[in-house]
Amino acid sequence: MQSQTSTQEMIKELKEVKNIFTNIEKSESKGFSRELEQQARLDLAVSLQMSLDVDWVINKFMEHIHSYLLFDGFAYNCAEPNTQIKYSRQKGHHCSYNLHIEDVDLGKLELFRGRKFAESELVLLENMLTLLVYPLRNAIVHKQAVLLAHSDALTGVKNRSTFNESLDREISLAQRHGQDFTMLVIDIDFFKKVNDIFGHKVGDDALILVADSIQQCIRTTDMLFRYGGEEFVVLLGNTDCERSYIIADRILESVREIELKVKDMLVDLTVSIGMACLNIQDNGESLFNRADTAMYSAKNDGRDQIIVA
């Protein structure tokens, strides 16, 4: 993560924070200024507002905490948006905090170390957590908005605009590094009949189930998009034609096994897949056209199959 302060400045800042909080308990006997304490808290609060990146906010906060509260490792998890941050060892004694503000779930933060945390340390940590929640909420809301802008509202996979932004970039990367690259265009068979017979709510359920089924068949590094209607596109990076065909066949079988029931009736779902492997003449448009044409050939030849361009 990029910080906007130099290493020397950060070290100096952390030492100042450490000195301030180490001397809080001695403030009365040594004439400690509460103004300095408040200034330290203000400086931390301001620094946490410097980024809307969730990872940056959490790591920045933990850097400050570690300057005056020793721990061996920490873990942060937030379900929505899906965020996991782990640092060093997650063993031994731990303290755990479920963070939320104004009924907004901000995730769970855990600190770990070999010896038990003292009560005074927990009080200090809990006081400092009050400085984290608002910047963290802002970062989470920002991340959710970004994800929503790039995702299909129904299925949760990437949307068509994101596909348009990603395709040429992914092809350029593959060509630059001399890697294989494959596109799958996938269309749900007889989807109009599903809507006409069972209704659009069941049609929506079918789209969600098919998207989930495809996602489970590909790697986390692969990219799935809802192109429009009942059509999906998968980009398989660093994957040759033979391996891509195996993945496409796995998708076929996975969709066939979907159990969508309506009043004890089983809705049969299958897909037709067009597959195109990147060649030296291809750009984004030509690769998509080849895969899309192959998909329509699969539908015209009987559906529920793969056609390779």
N, C-alpha and C positions, 0 to 999 in steps of 0.2 A: 504494500500500500504506500501511496505517496503522501508524505506529510509536507506541509507548507512551511515548516520551521527546520532549521539546520539541526544536526545531531548535537552540536555544542549547546545551542539554545535550549533544546529539549532537555538535555541533562541538567542544565542550570535550572530550568523551570521545575523539573521533578525534584531536585534537591531542595528548592525553596518550599515546595509543597510538603515534602517530607519533614523538613525542619519545623514548619508551622504546626503540622498535626502531631508531631512528636511532643511538642511543647504545650499542647492544648491543656493537658491536665495540670501543667505547672503555671498556668496563666496568672492565677491570683498571686502566687508567691513571687513571681518574677516580673510582674507587671506586663504580662503578655497582652498585646493589643488585639482586641476582638476585630478591629478594622482589618488587620492583616489576615485573620482567618476568613473574614467575609470576602476580602479581595482574592484570596486563593480559590475560594469556591466560585467566585464570579469568573476568574480566569479559566477555570476548568469548564464551566458552563458555556462560556464563549467559544472555547476551542472545540467543544463537541458540536457546535453549530456550523463548523467550517465545511462540513461535507454532508451530503444526503445519501451516502453509501453506508448501508447497514454494517458491513464488515469493518469499515473504517471507524465508525462511531464506537463499536464494541471494543475494537483493539486499542483505540485512543484512550478510552476510559480505563481499560485494564492496565495500560502503561502507567497511568497516573496512580491507580490503586497499588500497583506493585512497588511503587517507590516508598510506601510506608506501611504496607501490609504484605507480608511474605506469603507466597503460595507457590506450589509446584506446577500447577496447571489449572486450566479452566475450560468449561464447555458452555456454549450458548446454542440454544435450539429454538426456532420459531416456525410454527407450522404454516402460517399464512402471512407473508410468502415463505416458501420452503427455504429456510436458511439454517446452516449448521456451521459452527465455528469451534474448532478444538485446538487447544494449545498445550503441548507437552503432556505430562502424565495426568491421567484421570484415575488416581488410586488414593487410598488412605482416607483420612477424615475429610469431610466435605461440608460445605454449607450451600444451601440451595434456595433460590428466590424465584417465584413466579411473578413476573413483571406485568403489570397492567395499569392503565390509567383511563378514567372515564369509560369503563367497561370495554376498553380495547385491549386485547391480549397482545402483549409485547414479547412473549416467549419466556424461556426459563434460563437462568444463569446459575452455574455451579462453579465453586472454587474448591480445589483439592490441595491437600498437603499431608505430610507424614504425621504431624502432631495436631492435636485438637485446637480449634480456634478459640481464643479467649473471648469472654463476654464483651470486654471493652473493644476488641477488634471488630466484633459483629455489629456493635452499636455504631462504630465509626463507618463501617462498610454500608450499613443501612442508611446512614445520613447522606453518604456520598451517592447512593443509588437514586436519591431524589433529584440529583443533577442529571442523571442519565435518561430518565423516562421521557421527558419531552423531546429532546433531540432524537432519541431512538424512535419515538412514535412518528416524528416527521420523516425520518429515513424510511421507516416501514411503509408509511402511506405513499411516499414517492416511489418506492420499489413496486408496490402493488399497482400504482397507476401506470408505470412503465410496462409491467407485465401485461396488464389489461390492454394496453394499446397495441401490443404485439401478439395477442392471443385471441383465438376464436372464443366468443363468449359462451357458446354452448358446450363445446367439447374440451376446451382448455388447451388444445394444441396450438401451435403457431398459425397465424392467419395468412391470407393471400398477400397482403402488403409486405409482411415480413419475408415471405417467399421471394417476392420480387426484389427485395433489398439484398437477400442472401445469395441468390443463385449465382450471379456472375462472380461474386467474391469467392464463393466456394470453388467454382470452376477454375478461377485464376490461381488459387492456392494449389489445387491439384496439379495443374499444368506446370506451375513453377517448381514444384517438388517432384515432378515425374510420378505422381501417384495415380492409381486407378480411381475411378469415380463413376457411380451409377445412379440413375434416377428411376424410381418406380412411380407410375401414375396408376392409382387404384380407384375403382368406381364400384359402388354397391349395386349389385344386380337387382332389377325389378323394384327399385326403391319407390317409384311412383305408386306401384300397386300396394306397397306397404302403407303408404299414406292414405290411399283411397279406401282400402279395406279396413284398416285398423285405426286410422286417424293420425293427425300430425304429432300428438303426444307420443305415440308409439314410434313414429318415425324419428322423433328427437332421441328417444331412448336407443333406437337402433344406431344412430349416428354416434352417440356417446360410447356404446359398447364396442362398435367397430374401431373407433379411434383408440380406445383403451387396449383392444386386442392387438392392433398394429404396434402400438407403443411398446407392448410387452415382448414383441418379437424382434425389436431392433435394439441396438446398443445405445447407451446414453450419449455417445458422440454423434450418432446419426440424427437427422432432423426430420420431423414429421410436421406437415402443414395440412390444414383444411383449405383446399384450393377454392372450393365453392360447391354449394349444394351437397351432393353425396360423393364428391370427388376429393381424394386425398393425394398428396405427393410426399414421397420419401426420398431424401438425399442420403446416399450411402458413401461416405468418404473413405478413401483408402481401401476400397473393396472391389475386387475383380469380378468379372461376369459370372464365373462359376460360383463364387461365394454369394453373390447377389441373388442368383437364382435360388439357392438354398434358402435364403432369407425370405424371398418372395413366396416360395412354396410353403414355408412355415406360416406365413401370413394367411395364405389360402386355407390351410388346415385349421388355424386358430379361429378364423371367422366362421367356418363351418360348425365349429363346436360351441358357438355362442347359443345360449339358451334364453330366448326372449319369449315369454309366455303371456298370452292375453286371453283371460277367461278359459284356462285349460287348453288353449290352442297354442301350438308352438310355431313361432314365426321363423321360417327358414331364411337364413342370411348367407349369402355368398358374395364374392367380389371378383371382378375381372381386373387383371393387372397387365399393364404394358411396361416393358423394361427396356431401357436404353443405356448402353455403356459408352462413356465419353471417348470420342476419337479425336484425332489431331485437328480436324476441320471444325469441330463443334464450338458453338458459343451457347449461351443460355437458351436462346430462342430455338435454335436447331435441335438441341438435346431434348427440350420439352416437346417439340413437335413430333420428334421420332417416338418418344415414349407414349405420347398421347395417341398417336396414330396406331401404335401397337395395342394400346388398351382397347380402342374401338374395334380392332381386328379380333381381339379376344371376345368381345361382346357379340360380334357378328358371327363368330365361329362356334357359339354355344354357351359362352359365359363360364364363370367359375374355373378360370384357367389363366395361364401366363403366356403371353406372346412376347418374344424378344425382337426388338427392332433390328 
